[in-house]
């Protein structure tokens, strides 16, 4: 994964480098045409040379990422760039009408063009290519210099002047067309190579930083995927971000507690191996319906599901979404089988203050929601059996549903609660009303 990402980054970097190279050639072409307009023939020669460089760039761009691309191709094109540039420096006269040694060309500021090629390779995100560019540039520059001074009948160098030359003698030697300045060429080559090494070092450090970041991101993604098989993905991501600990929060949320009716007799009849397949199929479908409505399954409890809406994910319409998720699950249970088994469910939904966060010892943490609202949702789920209903809802939830029609079951005594609880069940008009509120079709 990381190696693939780096290879892709290098390919993209090379494409950017080629485009920057073409842009530089266009700017140079404009400059040469403008500065050499009195000599169209000479300007045309420069344009032809730049066009050849441009054609090489277009060819390189076409090869990058194609089936013909090879790791060595980028090195080849850099070598060609420096070879062609150096050949021009070594063979093209300053002026065709002037008879001076070719070494005079090295007094003209052509060396900066080598840095242009080097700078373009920096976009490749490849330290190796930058170092190769530095070595190729040095070889090309010194090679062109060696070719230019070959056969010169007289050569003046810094050593010719001695240690303390007079002004007249310095001017005579330095401004002579036979002055070659070998030491200056070597200094230029060393400076060029040092710059290449510095760029490569910076790029190497950047690659290490990016690689580590990609590795950490990959580790995080893998942990999230593995952890997400056991806890909801949003909780897994939050736990990873908070280094395994979600601080407790108290917040209003809608809680859904769902249970398979008659599960004990079903498990006895189906057997342990088969019941696991049934539960997996049912839990998978139910979790997708809940997730589609913005809810989070915080726990699978035996044959039951505990889901939260508005925790840990913000949801301003948590009550509506909880009811529609419950309806989606109930409707699916009525219309399909799970691993070849028909099921029926009971659901309790309540809204109120809950506390949520990581609890447990230092070696094991679990994301949990708790409070009276959670307990009441569990109690309402159980009361469905007594009242022969599939879904029971408390008053605070109904109050958030914009006058949606519900059938009042009554003020019921609920175990664990001192005061009676107003309990409601959906009627024939409830779901159509909620769908209008939601503006979306019910997920199945």
N, C-alpha and C positions, 0 to 999 in steps of 0.2 A: 504493500500500500504506500509506504513512505517512499520507496525507490521509484515507484510509478509516478508519484506526485512530483518528485524531483526531476525525473525524465521529462515529464510534461512541462514543468517550469523552464527547463533548459530549452526545450523546443520553442515554447512561446517567447523566451528571451532571445533566441536566435532570430525568430521572425521579426521581433522589435528591432534587433540590431541591424538586420538587413534593410528594414524600412528607414531607420535613422541614417544608414549609409547612403541610401538613395536620396534622402532629403539633403544630406551634406553635398552630394554630387550635384544636385540641382543648384544649390547656393553657389558652389564653386563655378559651375557653368555660367551662371548669371554674372559673377564677378569677372571671370576671364573674358567674356564677351564684351562687358562694359569697359574693362581696362585695356583691351587690345583691339578695340574697334578700328583704329587707324590701320591695322594690319589684318585684314579679313582672313588671309591664308593661315597666319599663325593662330588666330582665334579659332579657325575651323579645325586645325590640328588638335588644339586643346579639347574642343568639343568632341571630336572623334575619340580621343583617349578616354574622356569622361563617359562617353556613351558605351565604350567597351567595358569600363568598370560597372556601369549600370546594368548591362546585359548579364554580366557575371552574377550580380546581386539578384536579378530576377530569376536566373537559373537556380541559384542557391535556395531562394525562397520557395520555389516550386518543389525542390527535392526534400525540404524539411518535413518530416512526418509522413512522407510518401513511402511506397514499398521499395523504392530505390535508395532510401536514406540509409546511411551507414555511420557509425560513430566517427570514422576518420574523415568524413567529407568536410565537416566544418573546419578541420585543421588544413585540409587541402585548399579550401577557398581563401583562408587567411594567408597561407603561403603564397598563393597566386597573387593576391593583392599586393603584398610586399615585393614580390618578384617583379611584377609589372611596374610598380612605382619606382623601384630601384633601377630597373632597366631604363626607364625614362630619364632618371637623374644621371645615369652613367653615359647615355648616348645622345641626348638632345642638347644641342648647343644653346647658349644664352641668346645669341642672335646668329642667324645664318650668315650674316655679312661680316661678322667679327671673327678673326682668326686668333683665338686664345685657347689655352689648354682647357680640356673639359673639367679640370679640377676647379676652375673658377665657379662652376655651378654650385659648389659647396659653400660659397660665400653668400649665395642667394637664399632667402628664408624658405627653403623647401622642406626642411626637417620637420616643421610642425605638422605637415601632412601625415607623417608617420604616427604622430600622436592621435590624429583623427581616426586612423584605422585601429589603433590600440583602444581608444575610448569606445569605439563602436563594439568591440569584442566584450567590453565590460557588461553589456546588456545580456550577454549569453548566460550569466549566472554560473559560469564554468571557470573555476580558477585555473584548471589545466589549459584551457584555451587561451586565457589571458597570458599565462607564462609562455606558452608557445608563440603567441603574438609578439611578446617581448623579445624572445630569442630570434624569431624570424625577422623582426624589424632590425635588430642589431646586425644580424648576418647580411641582410639586404643593404643596409646603410654602409657598413664597412666593405662589403663586396663591391658596391658601386664605387666607393672611394678608391679601392685598390685597382679597379678596372680603369678609372679615370686618370690615374697618375702613371699607369704603365707606359713605358716608352717616352716619358718626358725627358728631353735632353738635359734639362736643369731642374733641380728641385730645391726650393728654399723651405726651410722649416724653422720652428722656434729655436732650435739649436744653432741655426745659422747666425742668429743675432748675437749670440754670446750672452753673458750674464748682465752686462751694463751697456747696452748699445746707445749711441747718440740718437737724438731725435731724427736727424737726417737719415742715418743708417736704418733705424727702425722703419721709417716711412718708406724707404727704398725697398726693403725686403718685404714688409707687410703688404704693401700695395702692388707688389710685383705680380704679374699673372702666373708666375711660377711658384708662388708661395702656396704650400699645400696644407699647412697647419695640422699635421697628423695628431698631435696631442689633443687638439680641439675636437677632432672627429672621434677620438677614443672617449673623451669626456662626454660628448653627446651620446655615444652608445651606452656608456655606463649609466648616465642619467636616465636614458630611456628604459634600460633593463631594471633599474631600481624602481622607477614608477610602475612598471609592469608587475614587479614583485609586491609592491605596496598595494596595488589594486587587487591582486590575487589574494593577498593576506586578508584584506578587508572582506573580500567576497567569501573566502573560506570561513571566516568568523561568522559572517551573515548566514552562510549555509548551515553551519553548526547550530546556530540559534533557531533557524527555521526548521531544521531537521528535528531538533529537540521538541519544538512546539508541535510539529506534526505527529511525533511519536506520542507526546502527552495527549494530544487530541484523539489519536487512534486508541490509546489505552482507555481514555475516558469513554469513547464510543463503545468499545468492547465491553467495558465494565457495565455501562448503561444497558447494553443489549442483554448481557447475561443477567444482571441484577433485575432488569425489567421483566424477566420471565417469572420472577418471584414477588416483586412489588410493582405497582404502577410505574410506568416510565417517567411520568412527571415527578413522582416522588424519588425515583432512582436518580434522576438528573439533579434534583434539589439536594439529595443526600450527598452526592459526589461533589457538588459545588460547595456545600457546607462541611465537607470533610466528615461525613457520616453522622452529623447531628443537626436535626431541625429543631430550632428553638420553639418551646411551647407557645401557642397563640390561642387566644379566646376570641371567638368570632361567631356571628350568626351563619348558620349553614342549614341546608336541607339534607336530612339523612334518609337513606333508603335501606331497609332491611328486607331481604328476599330469601325465601326458603322453598324447597321442593316439598310439596304435599305428599304424604304417604311414603316418605323416603325409606323408613325403616323396613317396611314390608317389601318395598321394591328392591332394596339391597339384599334382603334375604333370598328373594326369588332369583335375582340376576347373578349373584355371586360377586366376589371381590374384584376379579379381573374385568368383568363386563361393566361393573358399576363405575370403575375408573374411566372407561371410555365414554360412558354416558355423561358423567360429570364434566369431563374435559370438553365435550362437544357443547354442552349447555353453558358452561362457564365462558367458553370462548365466544359464543354468540352473544351472551348477555353482556359481557365486558365490552364488546364492540358497540352494542346499542347504547350502553351507558356512556362510553367514551364519545360517541357521536353527538351526545347531548351535553357534552362538557363536564360530565361527572367522572369521578375517579373511584375505582374499586380499591378500597384500602385493605380489605381482608376477604379471603375465602374461608368461611367457618363451616367445616364439615360439608353439608349440602347447601349452605347458605352463602349469601353475598352481602357484605356491608359496603355501601357506596356513599360517597359524600359529594355534594354539589355546593360550590362556592368555597371549597377547601380541598386541596391547597391552591386550586386554580380559581381565580376571581370569576364570578358569573352573576351579573345583576339580575338575571331571570332564572335563578337556581330552582325556585319552586316549580315554575312551568316546565323546565327541562327535566326535573325529577319525575314529575307526573307523566310526561310524554315518554320518557325512557321506560317507566314501569309499564305503560300501555304497550309500547313496542315489544317488550319481553312477553307480556301476557298474550298479546296477539300472536306472536311467533309460537308460543307453547300450544296455543289452540290449533294452529294450522300446519305444524310440522312435527317431525320426530327428531330425536337426538340420539345418534348412533343406533337407530332402529327402535327407539323407545319413546312412547308418548309420555308426556309429563304434565303436571299441573303445579301451579305455584301460588304462594301467598306472599303478599307484599304489605309492609307497613312503612309509611312515610311521615316524618315529623320535621318541623322547622323550629329552630331555637338556638340558644347559645351552646356551643360545644368547645371543648379544649382539645387541641391537636398538637402533636409533636412527637419527637423521638423519646422513647422510654426504654429502660433496661439497664443492664450492667455495662461495664466498660468493654466487655468482650462481645456483647450482642445487643444490638439496638433494634427497635421495632417502631415503625410509624403507626400511631394509634390515635383514634378519636374517642373521647369519652365524655360523659355528662348525662344529665337527665334526658336530654333530647335523644341520645343514642339508645338509652334504656327504653324509652317510650316507643321508639320505632320498632324495637324488638318485641315489645309487649303487644303492639298493634298487629304485628305480623301473626303472632300466636292467636289473637282474638278472631282472626279471619275464620278459623276453624269453627269457633263457637257460633259465629253469625253467618256462616255459609257464604262468605264473600271471598273475593280474590285480592282486594285492595282496600285498606283502611288508611285514612288521613286524619291528622289532628287539625284543630281550629286555626292555629297560626299559619299553617301551610295554605289552607283554604283562603285565609284573609289576603294572601299575596297573589291570588289568582284572578284578580279583576272581576269579581262577581261571577265566576264560573259556577254553573249549577251543580250542586252536590246533594245527595240524599243524607239527611241527618240520621245517623244510626242511634244517637242518644248520648246522654251524659253517663259514661261508663266508669265503673270502679276498676281501676287498673292496679295490679299488684305492684307494690313498691311506691305508690303515689297516694298521698293522704286525701287529696281532693279528687272528685270525679273529673274525668277528662271528656271534653266534647269531641266526638268521633264522627267522621263522615265517610261516605262511600260514593263513588261516581255513579251517575245515572246515565240514561240514554243520550243526554245532550252534552255531557261533560266534555267528551273528546273533541267534538266538532267545535265547541267554544275555545278549547285550548289550542286547537290547530289554527283557528283564526288569529288568536293572540300571537302565536309563534310565526305564522306566515310561511311555514315549511311543512312538507309532508312528514309523516311519522316514519322513523327509520325501522327497517325490518331486517 
